[in-house]
Amino acid sequence: MKCGVERLHNRPAFAYNGSMRILTAAEMHACDERTVEQWGQTWESLMEHAGAAVAGFALRQFPNAVRIAVLCGKGNNGGDGLVAARHLEASGKQVRIVLLAAPEQLQSEPRAMYEKLPTALRDSVFVLHEADPALEHFLAGTDLFLDAIFGTGFHPPMRGAAVGMRDKIAGLAAPVLSVDLPSGWDADATAMHTDGAFRSDAVVTFTAPKLAHVFGGLTRGPVVVAPIGSPEGAVISTGNLTWTGVSKKIMEVPRALNSNKGRFGHVLVVGGSPGKGGAPAMSSLAAMRAGAGLVTAAVPRGIAAVVAGFAAEMMTLLLEQSSTGGISTKNLDAERVEAMMHGIDVLAVGPGIGREPETAEFVRQFIAKTTLPAVLDADGLNAFEGHAEKLDGRGRMLVLTPHPGEMARLLGSTIADVQRDRVATARDFATKHSVTLVLKGWRTLVAHPDGRVAVNTTGNPALAKGGSGDILTGMVAAMVAQFPQRVAEAVECAVWLHGAAADAYVRTRDEHTMLATELLEHLSEAIRAPMERDGVVWLQEGQ
């Protein structure tokens, strides 16, 4: 027993992929080859580390599982499963192994791991070639399944005994822990869903996430990345895709003891119109919660009292109204603009601002007249429909936060066009206009002017409610105000925290019930949660 526990805490010499590049299946294989050929690791050691990581995660995530069934294919994924089985058995679990190939058909490294199994465990292995009525009895009473049949090297479709096994466990209650990927997923798939894959309640992958880990809806449970011995220099990607969560490190440095509000930026939220006073109020509150030193809401006179009553800490600036109560172009007078900009570090323009033509004209001219860093959202973006050429980040910092509909309007295309290739859409616009573009939706993307795109993996359906975007706008502006020299990280961090706070909410309450402002009640929890825990990086917390 003691030996098994000690081995589970044997961490590999190298840490996880610190920049968290997202790899293709071919790039992952090349990374493993470089690790072996250039850094002196062996294929067996990589497999040992992978299996130990799976076993360790299983013990922590499913502590009450006693009877564990490990389902192994004949390739390296199966070898990882065999190592995990050995560790779990040594830790006192009742382990049963199902091999989907005869032992002599195992590839070389998996065969070596099979030979390392304790004799009693090896003698009890169930070899499944096709449907076998004895399998049901063998699996009876299982508390946890480890799916180690197919991994990154798999190419659809799935055939043979694996299909029967998939159908068998689909109807069983025990959770499924996927080793690398749920069997049946193509590691290079970017679609949210795939047909024919194993169900999954948690996923442990290794070294770096693959495309499917960040774009696919693999599971509603956690998805973690475990280091297995590959150094940073071995992790090479040509796709220029990274993960937003790494940028959270900018919030992990404590503030100086002699801090004051002037050190953390002054955000001016410009927005609001009749009936939409809550939007700039929510953005302002979010900016305060996310750490901005000062926040002022600049809104039409007619709704100023409503906005000001939202939070005592918020300052307000009264703007001249149009005939319909929106923001008037009268506010573009040079003296008024200068007064509005006095002491301001970052602008957030658009929440609740409406689509009245005069207000849209105000937005376009206001952005042209100012050079301060600016975050544009909602109708602040819609004001540039047909005028996207005016969104130019050269010489100033612009962050755009469109949902697919707003993105389509900027491009003069359709939502279907935007969604067809979200990465290319975001990257092309960001590089062409020299802006940072946050394309919201399933797996929100943060595209930067240099062509890099970060993929966000936090968030859940609780965010599908009015006001969530306004909260994000305020958070982005606040992060940019605090970290003006690290804008890319600031924006990515804001996006990650926004989703992580919603994830924290649903751990104790139902996703249907969250109000946008309630997200902010869990922001501190999201900030404090370490990105790396128990030796693995958490891409997705799970619900």
Secondary structure, DSSP 8 states (H G I E B T S, - for coil): -HHHHHHHT---SS---TT-B-B-HHHHHHHHHHHHHHH---HHHHHHHHHHHHHHHHHHHSTT--EEEEEE-SSHHHHHHHHHHHHHHHTT-EEEEEESS-GGGS-HHHHHHHHTS-HHHHHT-EE-SS--THHHHHHTT-SEEEEES--TT--S---THHHHHHHHHHT--S-EEEESS-TT--TT--SS--TT----SEEEEESS-BHHHHHS---SS-EEEE--S--GGG---SS-EEEGGGGGGGGSS---TT--GGGG-EEEEE---TT--HHHHHHHHHHHHTT-SEEEEEEEGGGHHHHHTT-TT-EEEEE-B-TTSSB-GGGGSHHHHHHHHTT--EEEE-TT----HHHHHHHHHHHHH--S-EEE-THHHHTTTT-GGG---TTS-EEE---HHHHHHHHTS-HHHHHHTHHHHHHHHHHHHT-EEEE-STT-EEE-TTS-EEE-----GGG-STTHHHHHHHHHHHHHHH-TT-HHHHHHHHHHHHHHHHHHHHTTS-TTS--HHHHGGGHHHHHHS-SEETTEEEEE---
